[in-house]
Amino acid sequence: MASMSFLSSQITGKNSSWVEFGTSRSGRVGIERCGAARVGRLRVFASEARTQPDLSVTVNGLKMPNPFVIGSGPPGTNYTVMKKAFDEGWGAVISKTVSLDAAKVVNVTPRYARLRAGANGSAKGQIIGWQNIELISDRPLETMLKEFKQLKEEYPDRILIASIMEEYDKAAWEELIDRVEQTGVDAIEINFSCPHGMPERKMGAAVGQDCALLEEVCGWINAKATVPVWAKMTPNITDITQPAKVALSSGCEGISAINTIMSVMGINLSTLHPEPCVEGLALSPDYMRFYIDLYNSASFTYKNDFRYSTPGGYSAKAVHPIALAKVMNIAQMMKAEYGGKDYSLSGIGGVETGGDAAEFILLGSNTVQVCTGVMMHGYGIVKKLCSELQDFMTMHNFSSIEDFRGVSLQYFTTHTDLVRRQQAAIQQRKAIRKGLQSDKDWTGDGFVHETESMVSN
């Protein structure tokens, strides 16, 4: 494939007609003009080595070997797993979200549920959806800070980003930022988007869904922070561009999108319990007596423990199209509102292949985050992601990420405009007369083709 792209560049050259997004870039070239006469040259070039496309990116001044970033969650929950990510070659690591008082965080288990292609609850079929009811890090902040520092000492040239979240308290945010920055982390991602857990404390999505509150908190954060700040957006909102615009206007250098989608994974049709299912008791005395009597009755079929669940965050392959739409909306807003300013966009949602990542980059993402994909396939998936992304770049003769970042944005428009464009295309097609317009247009070399052009059947 590399040799074919090399040959096509010799024939057609560069096509620079792509619409610019952020920086200038070269476009793709095709091979459709490569006729039979070129086959011999194709064989010659097939034996020549070609330099692999460059995956490195520089985002808000942060240099990464590739655009693949460990997304905040279990894959960044402690020193051991974050070290593993660096050793496997990830471009950057975002830690699991930390706060000042981890004692408030109590996780339950099981806390994950899977959706497979096929019948609901089937043990077979590809995993297409993943739900979690997991909270932020339950490890003491002091422990996490010690591990951040250790990682930066051992990997000084790699990018470590701390994900943080706090209550609606300016002093708490300032203290957390100060303590995290002292470890040497390269940037901070603010969790304005966790869809479950502690909304009553104005944490997570409770902030990201309230633009007035978001503006105030972003003001506190950016007045204190000295490293780049990314705001992680929730998709559980009507117009994701509004909070994204507020975050950037309030000093954030980047946007991450999307976090998980609020969901109920499903109901187990055998037990009638929702998934994931956590053991528990009916706490009301009246209900307790009722259920005990029901449990002991001969008519009660399902004599299992009292089990409960709660809505959680939905991720994996099934959310990919939704994430692409949200990222496209944000990228269009960033281009329209802020032009060439050095704001960054990190795409998140259902990335399991290099092609998935390419789609986010084509819509304007500088980096691509992976969380659930690592939980299903392991840290080594980054090698596959890099290889597949390079294959895509080679196919289109892109030499760098910037060559194609944002290229596909130009092809989105309104439905009204689609109608207008299609009608114009139809009229143009009808206006093209078939066959020859005059006897003087006959040629000797094209005589048979010209004859065919005027045959009706």
Secondary structure, 3 states (H helix, E strand, C coil): CHHHHHHHHHHHCCCCCCCCCCCCCCCCCCCCCCCHHHHHHHHHHHCCCCCCCECCEEECCEEECCCEEECCCHHHCCHHHHHHHHHHCCCEEECCCECCCHHHCCCCCCCEEEEECCCCCCCCCCEEEEEECCCCCCCCHHHHHHHHHHHHHHCCCCEEEEEECCCCCHHHHHHHHHHHHCCCCCEEEEECCCCCCCHHHCCCHHHHCCHHHHHHHHHHHHHHCCCCEEEECCCCCCCCHHHHHHHHHCCCCEEEECCCEEECCEECCCCCCEECCEECCCCCHHHHHHHHHHHHCCCCCCCCCCEECCCEEEECHHHHHHHHHHHHHHHHHHHHHHCCCCCEEEEECCCCCHHHHHHHHHCCCCEEEECHHHHHHCCCHHHHHHHHHHHHHHHCCCCEHHHCCCHHHHHCCCHHHHHHHHHHHHHHHHHCCCCCCCHHHCCCCCHHHHHHCCCCC
